[in-house]
Amino acid sequence: MIMPARDPKSQIAYLDEMFLASDAARPLRILAEYLEPLDAFRREQIKDTIVFFGSARLRENGPLGRYYQEARSLARLITEWSMSLSSSTGRYIVCTGGGGGIMEAANRGAADAGGRSIGLNISLPHEQRPNPYITPGLGFDFHYFFMRKLWFAHLAKALIVFPGGFGTLDELTEIVTLAQTKKLEREIPILLYGESYWNEIINFKAMVRHDVISAEDLDLFTFIDEPAAALAHLQRVLSVSGEEATPAFAHSCHRDS
C-alpha cells in the first residue's frame, strides 16, 4: 500500500494536536501524566505526602458533615506538624483527589494552616471539578485513573480514608493490596477514619471467616475516630529523621530471580 506523502505545511508531531489526541499517541499522553507531576514535585521539593481519600459528595452541612469538619481539622493539624519539622519544607504534604467533599475539606484544612497541599483531580463528565483550596502549581488533572492512582501511591507515607463510595473503595483496596502483597518496599500506614462506617460497609471479620484474607491482614489498617488521635498515631509510626531523595518514591519490590 502506498502511503500519501506528508503535507509539508503540516505541524511537526509534538505540536500536532490532532495526532496527540489520537489512539496512536495514547502512550505519549500516559507518559505526560507521569512527567508533569514529577517535574512539579521536584521543582517544589515535595518529598512525601499524607493522602486523604473520601467521598466527593459529603457536604460541610450535610448528614455526614462531621466527617468534613474532622477531615479539615486533621489536615490542618498534619500541616502544622509538617511545617514545624526542621528537616525539610517538603515533608508530609497533604494530598487529595482534588475534588469536593472530603477532598475539599483536606485541602482547605492545609490552607487554614498556611501550608501547601496537592490535588490530583480526575476529569469526569458530570462530577468532579478541582476545589479552590489546592495550592497553585500543585493541582493536576488526570484522564487516566491508573496514572492518578500511581501518584497517590508513589509519594504516600500514610493514607487516611474517610467514608466514601465506589471511588474511595477502589482507592483503598488498591493501596491495601499493595501492602498485603508487599509490592512496595516501604510500609504505608492506613487509617480508616470512622470505625462504625467502615465496619458496616465492609465485613472484614467475615472475610477472615471465609478464608479469603488472613487474620493478620486486619493489621494492615487502623481504625481512627478523632483528628487528634489520628495525628498522634501518625507521629508514632512515621519517622521524621533522615533526608530522602526528592521525590521519595515508593519503589516496587521484585521477585528474587
C-alpha positions in Angstrom: 0.0 0.0 0.0 1.4 3.4 -1.0 1.1 6.0 1.8 0.4 9.6 0.8 3.3 12.0 1.2 3.2 14.1 4.3 1.9 17.6 3.8 5.0 19.9 4.1 2.8 22.5 5.7 1.6 20.2 8.5 2.9 20.6 12.0 5.7 18.5 13.5 4.3 15.6 15.5 4.7 17.0 19.0 2.8 20.2 18.0 0.1 18.4 16.1 -3.0 18.4 18.4 -4.9 16.0 16.2 -2.1 13.5 16.4 -1.7 14.0 20.2 -5.4 13.3 20.7 -5.3 10.1 18.5 -5.2 6.5 19.6 -1.7 6.2 18.2 -0.4 8.9 20.7 -2.0 7.4 23.8 1.4 6.3 25.2 2.5 9.9 25.0 -0.5 11.1 26.9 0.1 8.5 29.6 3.7 9.4 29.8 2.8 13.1 30.1 0.6 12.3 33.1 3.7 10.8 34.8 6.2 13.5 33.8 4.2 16.6 34.6 3.7 15.8 38.3 7.2 14.5 38.5 8.6 17.8 37.3 6.4 19.8 39.6 7.2 17.8 42.7 10.9 18.1 42.0 10.6 21.8 41.5 8.6 22.3 44.6 10.8 19.9 46.6 7.9 17.7 47.6 9.4 14.7 49.4 6.4 12.8 50.5 2.7 13.0 51.2 -0.2 12.2 53.6 -3.0 11.1 51.3 -6.7 11.7 52.1 -9.4 9.7 50.4 -13.2 10.1 50.9 -16.4 10.9 49.3 -16.8 13.9 46.9 -20.5 14.0 48.0 -20.1 14.8 51.6 -21.0 18.4 52.4 -20.0 20.6 55.3 -23.6 21.0 56.5 -24.9 17.6 55.3 -25.9 14.5 57.2 -22.3 13.3 57.4 -20.9 16.8 57.8 -18.9 15.9 60.9 -16.5 14.0 58.6 -16.0 17.1 56.5 -15.2 19.1 59.6 -12.9 16.5 61.0 -11.0 16.0 57.7 -10.5 19.7 57.6 -9.2 19.7 61.2 -7.0 16.7 60.7 -5.4 18.2 57.6 -4.7 21.4 59.5 -3.1 19.5 62.3 -0.9 17.5 59.9 0.1 20.6 58.0 1.0 22.5 61.2 3.1 19.5 62.3 4.7 19.2 58.9 5.6 22.9 58.9 7.2 22.6 62.4 9.7 20.0 61.2 13.2 21.4 60.9 14.4 18.7 58.5 12.6 19.8 55.4 9.9 22.1 54.0 8.5 19.3 51.8 7.6 16.5 54.2 4.2 15.1 54.8 2.3 17.3 52.4 -1.5 16.8 52.4 -2.6 15.2 49.1 -6.1 14.6 47.9 -8.1 13.7 44.8 -8.7 17.4 44.2 -12.5 17.4 44.1 -15.2 18.3 46.6 -16.4 16.8 49.8 -13.6 15.2 51.9 -11.1 16.2 49.3 -12.0 19.8 49.6 -12.0 19.6 53.4 -8.5 18.3 53.5 -7.1 20.9 51.0 -9.0 23.5 53.0 -7.5 22.4 56.3 -4.0 22.6 54.9 -4.8 26.1 53.6 -6.1 27.0 57.1 -2.7 26.2 58.5 -1.0 28.3 55.8 0.6 25.3 54.2 0.7 23.7 50.8 -1.4 20.8 49.5 -1.8 18.7 46.4 -4.8 17.9 44.3 -4.8 15.0 41.9 -8.1 15.7 40.1 -9.7 13.2 37.6 -11.6 14.6 34.6 -15.1 13.2 34.7 -18.1 14.1 32.5 -20.5 15.1 35.3 -19.0 15.2 38.7 -15.5 16.3 39.7 -14.0 19.8 39.4 -10.9 21.0 41.2 -11.6 22.6 44.5 -10.3 26.2 45.2 -8.1 25.3 48.1 -5.4 23.4 46.2 -2.0 25.2 46.2 -1.4 26.8 42.8 1.1 24.8 40.8 0.2 21.6 42.8 -3.1 20.8 41.1 -3.2 18.3 38.3 -5.9 17.0 36.0 -5.7 13.3 35.0 -7.5 11.5 32.2 -6.3 8.0 33.3 -7.4 6.7 36.6 -4.3 4.4 36.8 -1.8 7.2 36.5 -3.7 9.2 39.1 -3.5 6.2 41.5 0.2 5.7 40.7 0.8 9.2 42.0 -1.3 8.6 45.1 1.0 5.6 46.0 4.3 7.0 44.7 4.9 9.6 47.4 2.5 8.4 50.1 3.9 8.0 53.6 0.4 7.4 55.1 -3.2 7.0 53.9 -6.3 8.4 55.7 -9.6 7.0 54.3 -12.8 8.8 55.3 -16.2 7.5 54.4 -16.8 7.2 50.7 -18.3 5.3 47.9 -17.1 3.3 44.9 -14.2 5.5 44.1 -13.0 5.6 47.7 -13.3 1.8 47.9 -11.3 1.4 44.7 -8.5 3.6 46.0 -8.5 2.0 49.4 -8.3 -1.6 48.1 -5.6 -0.6 45.7 -3.3 0.5 48.5 -4.3 -2.3 50.8 -3.5 -4.8 48.1 -0.1 -3.3 47.6 0.5 -3.5 51.3 -0.8 -7.1 51.6 1.3 -8.4 48.7 4.3 -6.4 49.9 4.7 -4.9 46.5 6.1 -1.7 47.9 9.4 -1.6 49.7 8.1 0.7 52.4 5.1 0.3 54.6 2.2 2.7 54.2 0.2 3.1 57.4 -3.5 3.1 56.5 -6.0 4.8 58.8 -9.7 4.1 58.3 -11.5 7.1 59.7 -14.9 6.3 61.1 -14.9 2.8 62.6 -18.6 2.3 62.6 -19.0 3.3 59.0 -16.2 1.0 57.8 -17.4 -2.0 59.8 -20.9 -1.5 58.4 -19.7 -1.1 54.8 -17.1 -3.9 54.8 -17.5 -7.0 56.9 -13.7 -7.6 57.5 -14.3 -10.4 60.0 -16.5 -12.3 57.6 -13.6 -12.1 55.0 -11.4 -13.8 57.6 -14.0 -16.3 58.4 -14.5 -17.2 54.8 -10.7 -17.5 54.5 -10.3 -15.0 51.7 -7.9 -12.9 53.8 -5.8 -13.8 56.8 -6.4 -12.6 60.3 -3.1 -10.8 60.1 -4.3 -8.8 57.2 -6.5 -6.9 59.6 -3.3 -5.4 61.0 -2.8 -3.6 57.7 -5.1 -0.8 58.8 -6.1 1.0 62.0 -9.5 2.5 62.9 -9.4 6.1 64.0 -12.3 8.4 65.1 -10.7 11.6 66.2 -8.4 14.1 64.5 -6.0 14.4 67.5 -5.8 10.6 67.8 -5.1 10.3 64.1 -2.3 12.8 64.3 -0.8 11.1 67.4 -0.9 7.8 65.5 0.9 9.2 62.5 3.5 10.8 64.7 4.2 7.5 66.4 4.5 5.4 63.2 6.3 7.9 60.9 9.9 8.6 61.2 10.9 12.2 60.9 14.6 11.6 60.9 16.9 11.4 57.9 16.6 13.0 54.5 15.4 11.2 51.4 15.7 11.9 47.8 13.3 14.3 46.2 10.7 13.0 45.5 11.0 10.0 47.8 9.3 7.4 45.6 7.8 4.2 46.9 9.7 1.5 44.9 8.2 -1.7 43.8 9.6 -4.9 45.2 10.7 -7.6 42.7 10.7 -11.3 42.9 14.1 -12.7 43.5 15.5 -14.4 40.4 
